[in-house]
């Protein structure tokens, strides 16, 4: 069996909502197909990778998600790339916006553990917003790139 095919959609009484990527500060498309949209395709074996072939993009790396409507957001999950520890994100920050232009102060920040397990983060308090900005500030391996397999947003 394929161990990657575990569903990231099952949270206890927490719903993940449909989201799309509307901005990404860096994505690598030269060698392989690793756009940021892979973060929301529901497939743990596809991943986003920041630029590395021609120029190395430096941290922070930003991905903005659109939740289509303003919702009460309660947290998010990040599934690291499953086939390699390269670009496994360590420190992160979250900001939100109603219009996709004016962004809040950082509402959530922290560090992920160094493994490829699903990371679930609950906000201190729910926040009403349509857009969510995920900023990766550093990686576990100390290189300047970031990767991720899946990103989900939870809402009430």
N, C-alpha and C positions, 0 to 999 in steps of 0.2 A: 504493500500500500504506500501511497504518497503521504509522507508525514506532514508536508506543507499544507495539505488540503484541510486544515482545521478552520472552522468558521470563526472569524473575528467579530461576528455580528451578535453573539449571544452574551448579553450582559444581564445580570439579575435585575429585572424590573427597570432597566435603563434602556431607553431606545436610542439607537444611533439614527441619525437623520441623513437624508440625501444631501450630498455636498459636491461641489465642483471646484477645481483649482482655477483661480482667476489671475493669479500672478505667481511667478517664481523667479527669484533673483538669479538662479543659475541652474541649468540642466544640461547634461551631456547627451548630445545626439550624434556624435561622430562615429564612434566605434559600434555602438549598440543602441537599441531603442530604450532609453531610460528617462523619459520625460516625467515631470512631476505628476502628470495625470495618472501614472501608475499607482500613486498613493491612494487613489479612490476607485480603483477598478475591481476591488473585491478579490484580487488574486495575490495571495501571499508570495508567490514565486516570481512576480514581476516587481521591479523596484525603481525608485527615483535615484539618480546619481548626479551630483553637481559636476560642473565642468572640470576636466582634468587633461584632455588631450592636447589642445592648442595652448590654452592658458589655464592656470590653476586659479579658480575663484577662491578668494579668502573668506573666512567667517566674518561676520555672521551670514548665514544663508536663510532666506525668508521664503515661506510659501503662504499665500493668502487663499483662504477657502471661502466660498459663497454658500450660505445655507438656504439660498433662494428667498426666504422670508425671514423677518425678524422673529427670533425664538428665544426662549429662556434656556441658555446653554449651561450645562452643569459640569462638563469635563470633556476629556478627550482620551483617545488611546493611540499609541504609536507602536507599530510592529516593526522592529529592525529588519534589515535585509537578512534573509535566511541562509544564503549560500556562502556568506563571507562576512568577517567582522569589519571589513573596510568601511570607513565612514560612519560607523556606529555612533550615533549622537550621544553626547554626554550632557552638557548643560543646555537648557532651553528657556525660552520666555514665551508667554502668550499675551497678545493684545487683541482687542475687539473693536468693531466699528459698525455703525448703522449704515453708512453710505459708501464704505470702501475707500474713502479718502482721508477722513479724520479719524485717527486711531487713539484709543484710550491709553492711559498709563498701563504699565505691565500689571496684569491681574493675577498672574500665576507664573512662578519660575521654579526651577529645581534642576536636579541631576538624575538621569536615568542610570540604573545599574548596568554593569558591563556584561551583558549577555544578549541573546537574541529572542528572549521571551517577550510576550505582549506586555506593554507598559500601560497601565490605566491610571489616569490622574483625575481626581475630583477637585473642582474649584472650591475655595474656601466658602464662597457664596455664589449662588446662581447669578448669571449676568445676562441681561437682554441685549441681543445683538444679531445682526444678519451676517456679518463677516468675522472670521477669526484668522489672526495672523500667528503663524508658528515660526519662531526664530530659533534656529539652531546656532548655538554660540561656540561650541567646541565638540571635538570627537574624542573617543576613548583612546584612539591610537596616535593622537597628536598631529595627524595630517590635516590639511585644510579642506578636505571634502566631507560631504554629508551624504548619507543614503537613508532610505527608508522603504519598507515594503508596503505598509498600509497605514493610513491615518483615518481615524473616525472621530466624529464629534457627537457627544451625548447631549440630549436636551430633555426637558421635562415634558 
